[in-house]
Structure formats: structure tokens, C-alpha cells
Amino acid sequence: MSFAFYPPNQRAAGSDLTISISPLGLVELSDEDFEIHGPRLNRYATNFAFYLGHHWAYRREAGEPQITLNYVATFARYINNFCFSKGVKFAVPKRYEHIVPALLKRVWEVDNDKQSLLNSIGEQGGITGDSFVKVAYEPQWVDSADGVHPGRVRILPLNSANCFPEYHPHDRDRLVAFKLRYKFWTTGADGARMVMTYTEVLTDTHIEEYLNDELIDSRPNPLGMIPVAHIRNISVSGSPWGLADIGDIISINRELNEKMTDVSDIINYHASPTTIIQGAKATNLERGPRKIWGGLPEKAKVYNLENGVDLQGPMGYIQVLKTAMHEIMGVPESALGQMQPISNTSGVALSIQYQPLMNRNSIKQMNYGLGLRRINELVLRTLFCHEPETLVYDPYTDGIKTDDDQPDLLDPNDPQVYQVDCVWPMPLPVDNLVKLNEIQAKLAIGLESKRNALVELGEEFPDERLEEMFSEQRRDVIEQGALELIKATISSAILQVTGIATEESGKPAPSSGGGSAQPGTPADNAQTGVLPGATGIDLGVDTKSLIDQFVTMAYGTKLPQSRNSEDASNQESS
């Protein structure tokens, strides 16, 4: 969004500072659109100007200080990071857990970057009060290097200043039409750079695209609904628009900048003190350190102009302004890097300390949860429309079927398919050891299941994790059995060679003499290289070869070898 400033208002002594910002930016609006959307666009422009650090409507002379402490951006980024840095998980009805979660994971994390999307959506809402998100499908395409890019569902956060929604006059939540309008730079046929206006009009039935108010494309809407979700950062009863996080501290931040600049002027004025001479002339007096003036008239006086301003008052007022911003935003002063003792404060104590910020977080989770559910519905409908094969259960890419009642084919007309709830993790640090001890105690007395324990620990796909744990335990058991088999084989081989029973075998050496032994007896097995008790079982082990390895390793038929690294390197180099 561009910020066009009207001619600056010169500030007179004692007058209030005002900033006049064009609400239009680069987009021209009709009188009707300006009457409806002009006030909110003006609010967007003011908020974005302060967020980007444009706090002054005029410039002072070169060399004059103009202090700008951008607490607006600092608070906005902190709250956005506090609410969205740990992401969000999605929960669906049990009946569709084997298909829908895998589809949402693909769209959010493969087709798009989930964390950056949440950050952009939260940033737009925190600054302007309104966040608009469009869902579209990008067909498969081939780049200039013959690389194939498969089709994907795009989740596109829009600039709120370019969005012009039209709601039903008697239903503030029912979107009737949506207009996306912005200007962009392009190159004309003659090679000259030019600015053009792009407009897209969306309704439930049609999609129209304009370039400089000229219709360039018109097609039916395959989705049957407007693929745009409007998220209100802080809802206002009776209004279709939301409130920004930073709206209440802009005037305080402006006042803080002015007072800081005034204090800076006072300090600079007295940093280089002015020397006052009474009853004498300074023509022949040398200035500088370690200079002694003599021969002055009897009543002459020479002194420096001292700072008679008490800065404690202005600095106290500045501290009041800063404290007021923290209180209004609900962000503790210690949260922005203020020195504090390190302690292992519990999660409950932190929640109480950050209670105002937790309250703001709860409001944002409620409003953004509604918007994300709408986005997920548009995502699934778009995916089913352009890739109908995703309606069919695929055991290789989807989840695990844990119930016979789970269908192999989704019904896109079933509203339960689109019932996706948002699960927000705790924004404050959590002591994992305390959490694990709590879950372990519940498991011990039978008040918790392993699946729900995984959910409590933040696992998004508990069934897959349980299957992974079972497979790992099964593999461990098999590997342990293989090790036991190898140990038994080695013990039997030692028993045959030495006649000494090991702890593993626990039996005396089999008899190798006498011809009375019948085939299949232990004596015959020892002579033929088959281990005792393994008659009729092919272990795939050559016992004699194994015995030879034991003897070689035990009695060392090879001479010890050593390597001189320096000689070896010299030989290699030569």
C-alpha cells in the first residue's frame, strides 16, 4: 500500500500534530466506493504509516534531532509472534480422520508455507483490523527448464486496502460480492513502463477480470461460492470491520516522540555551554581548556550558561507514556527485554503474569479460528473440484483407518466433511517434565489413553504415531530375538569346541565318540555341523566356519599389525 501525504501542516507552538494521509493510495475509487470504504482505507493508511515508522508529518532542518521510537511496530510484531509463532493444528470428526487431515496437511505445508501464511494473516489483521484470504487453484505447469510443477491449492493473504467486500444488507456475515482492485507496473508494447489497474469481481456464480476497466475475461465460478475469507482481528458488534491492535497507541506513540525530541533539544542546547562575559570584551580572550584570563576589569564577570531545566519531570512523563502503552496493549514491560531475574516460574504463574496478553490472545484465537475454519472449507472444496481423485481414500498418502465406519469415498455434499476445528497450542512456555509426569499418572490409574496422551502432547496425527510406535516395538522385539539366536549359536559352538558350558547353554558338551549314535542324535549333529536342538531347522549358519572364526579371533593366528601415519602419508605422496 502506498502512502500519499498531503502538504504537511506546520506545527505552531502548543498546537497538536496532525498527519493527513491519502486514503486512496494508488487506487482510484468511485464516489460510492469512497463513501463506503473511504474511512477504513484512511485508517489502514494511518496504521500502516506508523507501523513502517512514518510518524512525522514534517521534517526539521538538517542537523536538528527528530526522535522516532517505533513502539507501534514493536508491539504489533510481539503480539503477532505471541499468538501465531507456535502455529495451529486442525481436528476433524472421527469419521473422516483417515482422509481430511492428510489433505489439509498437504495444502498448508506442501502447497504453501503454513507458518509464513499465519504470520502474514496475523500481521494484516493486527495492523489494519481486517485480514482477507483468497483460495485459488494453480494448475500444473512446466517451466523453461522443463521442470514439471504439479497443481496445487494456493492460500493467498491479500492486502486489506485492495479488498472491497459487499455484504448482505441484513446479514453482516454473508458475502454477496467481492472486488479485488490494485495497480501494478508493466511494460507496454512500445517498451515504455506504465501503470495499469487490475480488477477482479467475484460472485457465487461468475468471475470477471478487468484491465483498466476493460473486461478481459468472464467465466462461471466452479466453486459455487466466493473463495475469500474475511477475518476480523477484533470484532465490533454491528460492524463488518474489525479493529487493529495498534489503533489505541498511535496517539501515545506520537506524543512520546515529541517529548523525546524536546528532551533531546534541551540536552543538545546545554551540551555546548554558552559563555557569558559581563563588564569586559571577549576580543582578546583565548577560548579553550587550561586557559587563564587575567587583567579583567574589577566588576567583570565571566560564567557559563547553566542548564536550569529539571529533566526529572519530562523523563517521568515519558515513563508514564511508555507504561500506558504497555497497559493498553497488555504486554508486560519485562516481555520486551527488560532485565529480570531468571527463575523457573510455573506455567500457571506465567499465565497470571501475562493475563492481559492471554486475554487478547483468547479473543484473537476466537476470531481467527472462525476465519481459518472458513479457509479450510474453501481449501477442501477447491481441492475436490479440481482434483476429484482426492475424495477417494489412499492408504499410501492418507491416514490410517481405525474404524469400519470410516468411508473409502468422501461425499463433498456432506457438511461434516468441512467441520474442521482449530487446536491452538499454549503460547507460554510449558514444562514438559511436569506435563509428562501428569500424563504418566493418568495412564497409571487408567484415566488416560495413549492416543489422547499424544494429543495432549501436541501430536497432530496420533494414529500414525501409535502405528509408528507399534512398528518400532515390533522391530525391537524381532531384533532382540535375532540377537538371542546369535548368542545361542555362539554358545553352542563354544560348547562343541571346548566342552565348557557357558551361561547361555547350561549343558555339557555333546558326546562325539561311538558309532552307536543314530542319525538325528546330538552326537551325529555335532559331527555334521548341526547345532544341538536344531534338528530339521535350517538356521542358515555354517557352524564349522563360525567355529573357525572363533578360534582365529580367540587364539590370534595373525600377527599384530600397526600403522605409522607419517610413513603411510609419505608413501602415498611418493
Disulfide bonds with the S-S distance in Angstrom:
none
